Amino acid sequence: MDEWLRQRVQAPTAADTSVEGFRIHLRAGNELALGRLPDPPVAAAERDVVLETSGGPVPARVIEPATRLTDATIVFFHGGGWVAGDEHTHVQYSRRLAVETGSTVVGVGYRLAPEHPFPAAFDDCLAATLHVAGATPGRTAVAGDSAGGQLAASVAIACRDRGIPLAAQLLISPVTDVTGGYADPHVNARHPSRADRADGYGLTLAAMRWFAEQYVPSGPGEDWRVSPLRASDLTGVAPAAVHTAGFDPLRDEGNAYATALQAAGVPVIHREWPTLNHSYFALGGVTTTAEHAAQQAATDLRTLLTTPQPPTATPASHTTTT
């Protein structure tokens, strides 16, 4: 990734931005990355909707593929540290998944912190998923990047607990362990990438501390609804594709979650991209490796959506992909 683009997508820390400043920064960075794509994917139709869920109205953007390859609907949760973003800022992610999986994608605009701290985002994402699953029972998947990956993982657990079968989950550079708010040295030591990749590669450990302070100000970081790695039982959650990046402070907690899913007998496709950083999914088309990784994420999700899963499927092994 070139230096100019690295500077534009660098995640601010609490010391150099406000909440509103970060929101402006994220929107501009995503628009920049989208503008540099040589051929943005084209969907057949897109529309804004309001999902009238049991928990109240949730805004969303629905994207239909030009060529349908599955009968599934993917509910997508955007990243942004639970603080920034909406169903429009990450539309290129939803659009790519729709086009490359051949599935309908519903990008959810959940409530943001600090105005709406935990569990508001989780509640909105779960309500949206249950709403969609009611229309497409057994053929609903969840997906998300970064904080959105955390929300997807936690929603998958909640759906398992409610007896609502999901077809798959795609977790891209997911947050999985907010225990200690990224400030506890003992917790950080469990995930060496928090030290090895703390600064200089886009997302920083300081930014993660700031995000956690906004979303979980009362500090319930061990709750599985914000730290899915701390769930007591992962048996029976949806088959998963977990993708992580080598130059990302979240790398090791994402890898740990993939391992925990595998240990619970969940079918898992686990890929680590050693030369990429946290924001790579936004850079598909900008660098060759990021484009390949973004395509592979969609391919892995499509594979899970189109391959029947036996009750006790053998999990895939960890793959480090170049």
C-alpha positions, 0 to 999 in steps of 0.5 A: 500500500502506498504511503499516501493511501496509508496516511489517508486510512490511518485510524486516529487515536483519542489524542488526535481526533473527536468522535465526529472527526473520526466519522468524517475521516472514515467516510472520506477514507472509504470514499477514497478507496472506492474511488481508486477501484478500477472497476467497482462491482455493479449490482442489479439493484440497490435500495434503502429500506427500514427494517421494522424489527421487534426492537424498533426500526433499523435502516439498511441498504439492500443490494441485489446481484445481477446474477444470482448464484445462491438463494441466501441473504447475507446480513452485513455489519460494517466496521468503524470501531462501533463509533463510525460508519453506516449502511452507505459508508461501506456499501462497496463491501456489501456490493462486492459480496452481493456480486461475487457471491450471487446473493442478496446483501442487506447492509445494516445501519446500526446505532453508534457509540458513544451516543448509543453504547453497548449493547445498542449495536448488538441489539440492532444487528440481532434484530435485523438478522432475526427479521431477515431470517424470518423471511429466509429461514435457514438461508441467512448468513451474517458477515462483517469486518472489524467491529462488524466482524465482532457483531456478526460473530456475536449475532451468530452465537445469539441465533444459535441460542435462539434456535435460529439456524444461520447458513454461514458467517464471514468474519474479516479482521474481526474484533473478538476479545474486548476484555480489558478494553485493550488496556490490560497488559495480561489480556494483551499478552494473550494476543502478541499482535497487539504489541507486535503490530501496535502502531504504524500499520493503519489501525493502532492499539491506541485506537482500539482502546479509544473505540472500546472506551466509547462502546463499552464505557462501563467495561463489560468486556467479558460479555460474549455479546462484545467478546465472542472469544469469551463465549462459554460454548461455541458448539453449533454456531454457523459454519465460518470463514475467518480472514485475518491480516498479518499487519493488524493488531487484531490478528491474533484474537481473530486467529484465536477465535477461528481456533476456538470455533474449530475446537467446538466442531464448527466447520471453519475456513481460516485464512491469514494474509501475512502481508496485508494490514487491517484495512485490506478489504477496502483496498481490493483493486488498489493492490493485487494481494488485497484484491485477491484476499477480498475475492477469496473472502467472497469465494469462501462465503459462497462455498459455505452457502452452496456446500451442504454441511454435515452435522459433524463436519471436519473443520478446515485447517489454518491456511496462511495465504500469500 
